[in-house]
Structure formats: structure tokens, C-alpha cells
Amino acid sequence: MRILVLGATGFVGRRLVAALQQAGHEVRCLARDPRKAEGPGVEVVKGDMLDPEAVSRAVDGVHAVYFCVHTLSKQADPSADFMDVERTGLRNVIDAAQRHGVRRVVYVTAIGTDPASVNSWARGRAQTERMLFDSGLDATVLRPGMIVGHGGDGFAMVERGARSRVAVLMASRRTRFRTIAVDDLAGALTDVLDEPRAYGKAFDVGSDDVLTIDEMIDIAADHLSRKHPVKVHLPRRALAVVGPLIERVAGMPRGAVGAFVGPGSEADLVGDAKPIRALLTSPPRSFRESL
């Protein structure tokens, strides 16, 4: 099949492109900077997901679309709300898919997505998921937990902490995360591609390990044969106050920092990873195996 991947230059997208190619599929990518998406056998369409015409060109002639975009990263328009960016991109994909007769769309969000959540990220993602399910397309949503792998924004806290004597952390000391290796997530995304049992459903995906950031750092330190660091958790209320300044300086979309440290951000991100297991070719690895 010819598959379009949006977010192909990102942490998950790069692994997904490799997994799809290994499974024998042809891969097309939409990228603002084509040089970042170039690779053996990869077709690249230059453009931004916020441009309906560029998305339409990319969708034309494919069999399925993966949408795995990380909108907390630097964006072309940092003045836009972080969920507005993601919602507009997915809306363009839905419109293009309907126009070109493409039925299959797979969307990556996160464990904890909930329309009733007080957290703006979890609530906004739920609204965007609903927009996709209401489109009439053969849609599937995968909601990963903490994605373990070098290059991931969330896991970077763990990696830096494990290599430090003193780990300074934005994440809550109490929040528990289900974990999943980035390659296992890419494998799960590939497994559901042509799976009718996944149509119209959202699945939490992850290993059986549920850990706090502090526990992950200590396990990672053991893996590196280092001493467990002293952990200092920054006051989240103070971070929420300076969040808009951090967003402007870093070129992040509006609300990105607030979603991470604001109301509801200390909720456990565990979900239920059992329902998807019947669709996977292999079970997700443990946190230690992921390291």
C-alpha cells in the first residue's frame, strides 16, 4: 500500500516510516523541510499540514494516512493555540481524504485523553478525536503512554535525570505513567493499518509497567550503572504562570506549557492497554527492556 505519514520527521514518525517500509509498504511524507524527511524509497511532498492544498496533494493517490504530529514542538505559527494547530491539520486531512476517496486514517494522541478532563491537552485531544470519528472514515486512534526512546520529549526528562547527580523535573512526583518503547508503538501502528477490528475505535497502548518519573529515572540510572540522582520537582503553579513567556521564547504554540503543568496535569496516565493486545503481532516490551 502507499501510505502517507504526517509527522514523519518527528520522534514517532521516523520509526513509523521505517516500520511501514519493513512491512513492504510505500511511504509518502508531507514535510515543511523535505531534506529532513528524505530517505531511501521515501516520497516527499513539500508543504505544511495547515495548508489545505498541500495536504490535498499529499493525500491524492494514497491508501491510508497516519497523523502523528507533536504540536508542543516549535511550529510555523507560535501565536496559534497548540490544539488549534493539531485540529486544523487533522481537519485538512479529513477533508482531503473525503475528497480523494481515502478511507483509512490512523491518529496518534495520548493516554488520558478525555472530553471531561480539566486538563486542556486531554480535553482538546478528545475533541479532535471525536472530529475524526464523526467524519465517517475508517478511523483508529492509538493513545500511547510515556514513549521510551532517545529523542522523545517526555523521555528526555528521564534520560537527563538518569545521567545527572541532581535531576530538576517539571513532571509531578506523584503522576504514574504507562510506558511503551517507541519501536513497539511504531509496530502497533503498523499492525492496525489493515485491521477492520480497529475501525472506529480508540486504543490505549503500552506495556504492563506503570511507573512515576522518579522510578523511571532510578531504573534508567541502574541501566547506566550510575547512582540514583537527587530529584528536585519544580513548583508547577509557578511554571504555569511563566508558561506564556517560555512559549514565546521557545517558539511553542500558545498553551503548550500550560497544558503540561496546568490544571489536571498531575492525573495518572495509565489507561487500559489490554484491548489492543489481540491485534498486535507481539506484546510491548517492559520499561527495562525498552531501555
N, C-alpha and C positions, 0 to 999 in steps of 0.2 A: 504494500500500500504506500501511497505518497502521503506523508504526514507533515503538517505544519506545526512548528513549535514556536510559541511566543514566550520570550524569556530565555531563549536558547543560550545567551551569553552569561547567564547567571549561574549561581551555585548549583541549583537543582537542574536547570535546563541543560547544562553541559553534560551532566551524567545521563539525562533522559535521551539526548541526541545519540550518545554512544550506545545506550541500551536498545534503542529503536533500530539503529543500524546493525547491531549484533543480531537482532531478531529478523533481519532481512528486509527492513523497510527502507524506502527512500525518504530522506528528510529535507524539508524546506524550512528556512528560518526567516523571520522578519526582524531586522536589526537597524537601529539608527546608524551604527557604525559597522558596515559589512565586514571590515577587517577583523573585528572581534568574533564574528560568527563563522569565518571561513574555516574549512576543514575538508579532509578527503571525502568526496562524494556528497558534500552538503551544498544544496542550492540556497543562495541567499537573495532575498528581496529587500532592497533598501527602503526603510520607512519607519514611521512611528506608529504605535498602536492607537494613538489618539487621532490619527489621520484616517478617516473612513476610506478614502481612495486607496491608500497604501495597503490597508488591511484587506480590502476587496481584491486587489491584485494578488496578494499573498494567498488568499483562500481559494481563488479560482483554480480549479483542477486538482485539489487535494481530496483525500478520502476522509480525513479526520483532522481535528485541531486540538492541540494541547495549549492550555493557558496557565503558565506557571511564572507569574510576574511578581516580583518583590517590590511593592510600592513604598516601602520605608527607605529604599535607597535613593540616591540623588536622581532627580527627574529633570526633564527639559523645562518644566514649568513648576518651580517650587512654590509658587503662590497658590496652586490648586490644593484642595484638601486631599489627603492621601487616599481616602476611599473614593473620592471623585475620579481620581486618576485611574484606579483599577476598574471602577464601574463603567467609565466611558470606554476604556479599552475593551472590556468584555461585551459591552453593548455593540460596539463596532464589529466584533467577531460574530455575534449572534445575527446581526443584520446581513453581514456578508455571507454567512453560512446559509441563511434562508434564501438569499438572492441566487447563490450558485448551487443550491441543492445539496449542500454538505450536511449530513445528518449528525455526525458524531463529534461531540465536544467534551473534553475532559479538563476539569478545572481543579487547581491545587489551592486549598485555603489553609486551615489550621485547626487542630483540635481546640475545642472551646467555643467554636462559632455557634452563636445562639441569638435569635432575634430578641429575646427578653433580657439579654445581658446588659449590665450597666456600663460595661467597657465598650468604648466607641469602636474599637477594632473588631471585636467579636460580633457586635451588633451590625456594623456596616458590612462585614463579610457575609453575614447571614442574609441580609437584604440583597446582596449581589448574587449569592447562590440562588435565592428564590427567583430572581430575574431570569437566570439561566434555565431553571426547571420549568418556569412558566412559558418558555419560548416554544415548546413543542418539539424541540430537538432531542436526540438520543444523548442525554447529558449524564455525566457522572462527576461527582465531586470527591476528591480524596483530601482528608484532613490529617496531615501528619503531626506528630508530636515534635519534641526537640530533635532537630535533624543533626545527626552526628557526622562530622566530616570537616576536613580542612577547607576553609573558605566560607563557611557558614557564619552569618552574623551572630546568631544565637550561640552557637558552639564556640565562637571566638572567645566569649567570656570564660568558658570552661578551659579552653586551651591556654589563654593568657594566665588565668589563675593558677593552673597546674604548674606553670613554669616560673611562678613568682614566689617570693618569700611572703609578700603581703598582697592579697587579692582584693582589689577595690571593685565592688559589684553594684550594678543598677538593679539587678533582679532581686526579688524578695527572698528572704531567708526561708520562708515557710512554703512557698509555692512548689508543688510537685509536678514533674513533667514525665509523660511517657516518652521514651526515646526510640529513634529509628535511624539506622545507618542510611546515609544519602544514597548509596547504591541499592539498598533494599527498597527505598522509596521509588527510585527510577525503575526497578524491576516490577514493583506493584503497579505503577502507571502503565507499563508495557503489558502486563498481564490482563488488565481490564480493557485494553483497546478494543478488542473484537469479542467482548463478553456481554451478550444480551442480558444476563442476570444482573449486570451492573447498571443498566439503563435506568435513569430516573431516580438514582439513589446517591446518598452521601455516606461515605465510609470513613471512620476513624482508622488510622493505620499506624502501627508501631509495634515494638517488641513487648515482652512481658515486664520489662524493667520500668519502674516508676520511681524517680529519684528527685531530690532537691538539687539546686545548683551546687550547694556546698558538698553534697555527697558525690556529685559527678566530678567536681574538682579534685576531691581526695582520691577517687578511683583513678582518675587520669594521672595524678601525681604518682601514685603507685606504679602505674603503667610506665612512667618515665623514670622510675627509681629515684624520685625526689621526695623531700619532706613535704608533709601537708602544710599549705600556707596558712597564715593568719588571714581571716576573711573579714573585710570591712564592707558593710552594706550601706550605701549612701541613702540619706533620707529621701524617700520618694516624693513627699509633698514639696520639698524644696526643688527637686528635679522638675516636677510638673510646672512650677512657677517659672523656671528659666527655660522650659521646653521650647517656647517660641523663638527665643534667641538662638538656641542650639540649632533649631531647624533652619533659620535664616543663614547662619554661618556655614552650616554643612550642606546647604542647598537641598534639604529634605522637604518633602511636601508638608503642608500645614497639618498639624495634628499628629504627626508620626511619633514624636517623642511622648506627647500626652497620652497616646493610646497605649504606650508601653509602661508608663509609670502612673497613669491617672486612675480614676475610679474603676474598680473591678479588675485591675491588672494583677492582683495577688491571688486570684482564683486558681485552683488546681487545673492543670491542662492534661487530663488523664484519658477521658473518653472511654470507649469500649472498642477495642481492636479485634474482637473475636469474629464479628460477622463477615469481615472481608477475607478471613483466613481460608475459606473454602474456595476462593477464586485465585489464590496465589500458588505459584509453582514451588515456592519454598518459604518456610517461616522466617520472619525477620530475626536478625541476629541480636544477641544481648548487647547491652551497653559496652561491656568489656570486649566482646568480640568485635564490635564496631570500631573501637579504638585501634 
